[in-house]
Amino acid sequence: MVQKYTWPRTRRISFAWALIIACAFSATAPHPFYVGVTELRHQPSQGVLEISIRLFTDDLEKALARHSGSPVNLTSGPLLDASEEMLDTYLSEGFAVYANASHLQSRFLGYEQVEDAIWSHLECPLPELPDSLRIENRLLCELLSEQTHIVHLNIASRRYSRKLECEAPIFEWRSR
């Protein structure tokens, strides 16, 4: 016969309190990893490459403030309009797409806050399937050397994913 072991009542209570305290501190602590997500989707019927870039709000606001030398608030308040212009400039300097070795001019569509992150939305003209795409993502690298970007490219009915780091910020795709 197997005996069933149960924790004594005092140990269960101690464990429960330790778990509650650990959860409370982890909810207020800064995030321990630095990962951005970039989604690119070619829409040949519309002739565009849709781009969405997700970055943690606090990191992005720090980078924008450092880049512009001005205070930044992407979530509310009187700085909102100026912050949007700063974000547009920052994205155009730290993120680029090249089709067949030609730089694609991106158009900033706006951004939205989702939980603790900012999703920025852009689009580039891309009427036809190119022979190659080159994606460069150096966002937040001037602030966080450990920044990583996961890039998902949806093109020609397939999905390609790569991990980019500050030391290797380029993803190259070829149609053949």
Backbone hydrogen bonds in HBPLUS format (Angstrom, degrees):
<---DONOR---> <-ACCEPTOR-->    atom                        ^
c    i                          cat <-CA-CA->   ^        H-A-AA   ^      H-
h    n   atom  resd res      DA  || num        DHA   H-A  angle D-A-AA Bond
n    s   type  num  typ     dist DA aas  dist angle  dist       angle   num
A0011-ARG N   A0008-PRO O   3.05 MM   3  5.40 121.5  2.41 106.5 120.9     1
A0012-ARG N   A0008-PRO O   3.06 MM   4  6.42 155.9  2.12 156.4 163.9     2
A0013-ILE N   A0009-ARG O   3.05 MM   4  6.27 160.0  2.09 152.0 157.0     3
A0014-SER N   A0010-THR O   2.97 MM   4  6.13 160.9  2.01 144.7 150.2     4
A0015-PHE N   A0011-ARG O   2.93 MM   4  6.06 160.1  1.97 147.2 152.6     5
A0016-ALA N   A0012-ARG O   2.95 MM   4  6.14 158.0  2.00 146.2 152.2     6
A0017-TRP N   A0013-ILE O   3.00 MM   4  6.27 161.8  2.03 153.0 157.1     7
A0018-ALA N   A0014-SER O   2.96 MM   4  6.16 161.3  1.99 149.7 155.2     8
A0019-LEU N   A0015-PHE O   2.93 MM   4  6.13 155.7  1.99 149.5 156.0     9
A0020-ILE N   A0016-ALA O   2.97 MM   4  6.22 156.9  2.02 148.7 154.8    10
A0021-ILE N   A0017-TRP O   2.93 MM   4  6.14 167.3  1.95 156.3 159.1    11
A0022-ALA N   A0018-ALA O   2.95 MM   4  6.09 160.9  1.99 146.2 151.9    12
A0023-CYS N   A0019-LEU O   2.99 MM   4  6.16 158.4  2.04 147.2 152.8    13
A0024-ALA N   A0020-ILE O   2.97 MM   4  6.17 155.6  2.03 147.8 154.8    14
A0025-PHE N   A0021-ILE O   3.04 MM   4  6.29 161.7  2.08 153.7 157.3    15
A0026-SER N   A0022-ALA O   3.01 MM   4  6.13 152.5  2.08 144.1 152.2    16
A0027-ALA N   A0023-CYS O   3.08 MM   4  6.18 141.0  2.24 144.0 152.5    17
A0029-ALA N   A0025-PHE O   3.13 MM   4  6.17 127.2  2.43 142.3 155.9    18
A0148-THR N   A0034-TYR O   2.85 MM 114  6.14 154.5  1.92 155.2 163.7    19
A0036-GLY N   A0148-THR O   2.81 MM 112  6.25 158.9  1.85 153.1 159.6    20
A0150-ILE N   A0036-GLY O   2.81 MM 114  6.22 163.1  1.84 158.6 160.1    21
A0037-VAL N   A0054-ARG O   3.04 MM  17  5.01 151.1  2.12 132.9 141.9    22
A0054-ARG N   A0037-VAL O   2.67 MM  17  5.01 170.0  1.68 158.7 162.4    23
A0038-THR N   A0150-ILE O   2.83 MM 112  6.18 163.1  1.86 161.1 163.0    24
A0152-HIS N   A0038-THR O   2.80 MM 114  6.16 164.5  1.82 168.5 173.9    25
A0039-GLU N   A0052-SER O   2.79 MM  13  5.13 164.6  1.81 156.1 161.2    26
A0052-SER N   A0039-GLU O   2.86 MM  13  5.13 155.2  1.93 148.8 156.1    27
A0040-LEU N   A0152-HIS O   2.81 MM 112  6.16 161.2  1.85 169.8 173.0    28
A0154-ASN N   A0040-LEU O   2.73 MM 114  6.00 163.7  1.75 156.2 162.1    29
A0041-ARG N   A0050-GLU O   2.84 MM   9  5.09 156.0  1.90 145.1 152.3    30
A0050-GLU N   A0041-ARG O   2.83 MM   9  5.09 159.3  1.88 152.4 145.4    31
A0042-HIS N   A0154-ASN O   2.90 MM 112  6.27 168.6  1.92 177.5 178.1    32
A0043-GLN N   A0048-VAL O   2.80 MM   5  5.39 176.4  1.80 171.1 170.7    33
A0046-GLN N   A0043-GLN O   3.02 MM   3  5.50 138.9  2.19 112.2 123.1    34
A0047-GLY N   A0043-GLN O   2.83 MM   4  5.94 121.4  2.18 142.7 159.3    35
A0048-VAL N   A0043-GLN O   3.28 MM   5  5.39 158.4  2.33 134.9 135.0    36
A0126-LEU N   A0047-GLY O   2.80 MM  79  5.08 168.1  1.82 120.3 123.7    37
A0049-LEU N   A0124-CYS O   2.76 MM  75  5.11 150.9  1.85 150.0 158.1    38
A0124-CYS N   A0049-LEU O   3.00 MM  75  5.11 150.8  2.08 134.5 143.8    39
A0051-ILE N   A0122-LEU O   2.90 MM  71  5.01 163.1  1.93 147.5 142.0    40
A0122-LEU N   A0051-ILE O   2.83 MM  71  5.01 165.6  1.85 149.2 152.7    41
A0053-ILE N   A0120-SER O   2.87 MM  67  5.12 156.4  1.92 144.4 152.4    42
A0120-SER N   A0053-ILE O   2.82 MM  67  5.12 163.7  1.85 146.5 148.6    43
A0055-LEU N   A0118-ILE O   3.06 MM  63  5.50 156.8  2.11 147.2 153.1    44
A0118-ILE N   A0055-LEU O   2.81 MM  63  5.50 166.1  1.83 164.9 166.2    45
A0060-LEU N   A0056-PHE O   2.98 MM   4  6.13 164.2  2.00 157.7 162.8    46
A0057-THR N   A0116-ASP O   3.05 MM  59  5.86 165.7  2.07 129.6 134.1    47
A0061-GLU N   A0057-THR O   2.89 MM   4  6.07 162.8  1.92 156.5 160.8    48
A0062-LYS N   A0058-ASP O   3.09 MM   4  6.26 155.3  2.16 142.5 149.1    49
A0063-ALA N   A0059-ASP O   2.96 MM   4  6.21 161.2  1.99 150.9 155.9    50
A0064-LEU N   A0060-LEU O   2.89 MM   4  6.10 161.0  1.92 152.1 157.3    51
A0065-ALA N   A0061-GLU O   2.95 MM   4  6.06 158.8  2.00 145.5 151.2    52
A0066-ARG N   A0062-LYS O   2.97 MM   4  6.14 158.7  2.01 148.4 154.4    53
A0067-HIS N   A0063-ALA O   2.86 MM   4  5.96 156.8  1.92 146.6 153.7    54
A0068-SER N   A0064-LEU O   2.87 MM   4  5.93 158.1  1.92 149.3 154.3    55
A0069-GLY N   A0065-ALA O   2.73 MM   4  5.31 141.6  1.87 137.4 147.4    56
A0080-LEU N   A0077-GLY O   3.30 MM   3  5.85 167.1  2.32 118.5 121.0    57
A0083-SER N   A0079-LEU O   2.82 MM   4  5.85 153.2  1.89 157.2 166.2    58
A0084-GLU N   A0080-LEU O   3.04 MM   4  6.27 145.4  2.16 146.0 154.3    59
A0085-GLU N   A0081-ASP O   3.33 MM   4  6.70 154.3  2.40 145.9 151.3    60
A0086-MET N   A0082-ALA O   3.03 MM   4  6.34 156.2  2.09 147.7 154.5    61
A0087-LEU N   A0083-SER O   2.87 MM   4  6.08 152.5  1.94 146.4 154.0    62
A0088-ASP N   A0084-GLU O   3.01 MM   4  6.27 158.4  2.06 147.4 152.5    63
A0089-THR N   A0085-GLU O   3.10 MM   4  6.37 164.1  2.12 150.4 153.7    64
A0090-TYR N   A0086-MET O   2.88 MM   4  6.05 164.5  1.90 151.4 156.3    65
A0091-LEU N   A0087-LEU O   2.90 MM   4  6.04 166.3  1.92 155.4 158.4    66
A0092-SER N   A0088-ASP O   3.12 MM   4  6.30 158.8  2.17 146.0 151.7    67
A0093-GLU N   A0089-THR O   3.12 MM   4  6.36 137.1  2.31 144.7 155.7    68
A0093-GLU N   A0090-TYR O   3.23 MM   3  5.27 132.1  2.47  95.6 108.1    69
A0094-GLY N   A0090-TYR O   3.02 MM   4  6.17 139.8  2.18 147.3 158.2    70
A0095-PHE N   A0091-LEU O   2.92 MM   4  5.53 133.1  2.15 150.3 154.6    71
A0138-ARG N   A0094-GLY O   2.76 MM  44  4.96 171.3  1.77 168.2 166.6    72
A0096-ALA N   A0136-GLU O   2.94 MM  40  5.16 157.1  2.00 145.8 150.8    73
A0136-GLU N   A0096-ALA O   2.87 MM  40  5.16 171.9  1.87 155.7 157.6    74
A0104-LEU N   A0097-VAL O   2.82 MM   7  5.65 173.7  1.82 162.1 160.1    75
A0098-TYR N   A0134-ARG O   2.82 MM  36  4.97 153.1  1.89 145.4 153.5    76
A0134-ARG N   A0098-TYR O   2.81 MM  36  4.97 148.8  1.91 145.0 151.8    77
A0099-ALA N   A0102-SER O   2.87 MM   3  5.26 151.8  1.95 152.5 147.2    78
A0102-SER N   A0099-ALA O   2.93 MM   3  5.26 165.7  1.95 116.8 120.8    79
A0100-ASN N   A0132-SER O   2.96 MM  32  5.09 159.6  2.00 132.1 138.9    80
A0107-ARG N   A0123-GLU O   2.76 MM  16  5.34 153.1  1.83 148.6 157.5    81
A0123-GLU N   A0107-ARG O   3.03 MM  16  5.34 138.6  2.21 134.1 146.7    82
A0109-LEU N   A0121-HIS O   2.76 MM  12  5.36 163.3  1.78 149.9 151.9    83
A0121-HIS N   A0110-GLY O   2.80 MM  11  5.53 168.1  1.81 170.5 166.7    84
A0112-GLU N   A0119-TRP O   2.90 MM   7  5.33 146.9  2.02 140.8 151.6    85
A0119-TRP N   A0112-GLU O   2.82 MM   7  5.33 170.3  1.83 165.9 166.8    86
A0114-VAL N   A0117-ALA O   2.89 MM   3  5.44 159.1  1.94 150.0 157.1    87
A0117-ALA N   A0114-VAL O   3.08 MM   3  5.44 155.5  2.14 123.2 130.8    88
A0175-SER N   A0131-ASP O   2.85 MM  44  5.16 163.7  1.87 145.1 145.6    89
A0133-LEU N   A0173-TRP O   2.87 MM  40  5.11 155.1  1.93 141.0 146.7    90
A0173-TRP N   A0133-LEU O   2.83 MM  40  5.11 166.8  1.85 155.6 158.5    91
A0135-ILE N   A0171-PHE O   2.82 MM  36  5.10 167.4  1.84 153.0 157.4    92
A0171-PHE N   A0135-ILE O   2.87 MM  36  5.10 155.5  1.93 147.1 155.2    93
A0137-ASN N   A0169-PRO O   2.98 MM  32  5.37 162.1  2.02 153.0 158.1    94
A0141-CYS N   A0138-ARG O   3.21 MM   3  5.55 160.8  2.25 124.5 128.9    95
A0143-LEU N   A0140-LEU O   3.04 MM   3  5.29 146.4  2.16 106.0 116.2    96
A0144-LEU N   A0140-LEU O   2.78 MM   4  5.89 163.3  1.81 161.9 167.7    97
A0147-GLN N   A0144-LEU O   3.08 MM   3  5.39 162.7  2.11 117.6 118.6    98
A0149-HIS N   A0164-LEU O   2.78 MM  15  4.97 164.0  1.81 146.2 149.8    99
A0164-LEU N   A0149-HIS O   2.67 MM  15  4.97 172.7  1.67 158.7 161.4   100
A0151-VAL N   A0162-ARG O   2.82 MM  11  5.29 170.1  1.83 162.7 165.7   101
A0162-ARG N   A0151-VAL O   2.92 MM  11  5.29 149.9  2.01 145.2 154.8   102
A0153-LEU N   A0160-TYR O   2.71 MM   7  5.08 170.0  1.72 160.0 163.1   103
A0160-TYR N   A0153-LEU O   2.80 MM   7  5.08 160.7  1.84 147.0 153.7   104
A0155-ILE N   A0158-ARG O   2.94 MM   3  5.52 143.0  2.08 153.4 162.2   105
A0158-ARG N   A0155-ILE O   3.02 MM   3  5.52 151.9  2.10 115.5 123.6   106
A0165-GLU N   A0168-ALA O   3.28 MM   3  5.07 154.7  2.35 117.7 118.2   107
A0168-ALA N   A0165-GLU O   2.97 MM   3  5.07 134.3  2.18 101.3 114.6   108
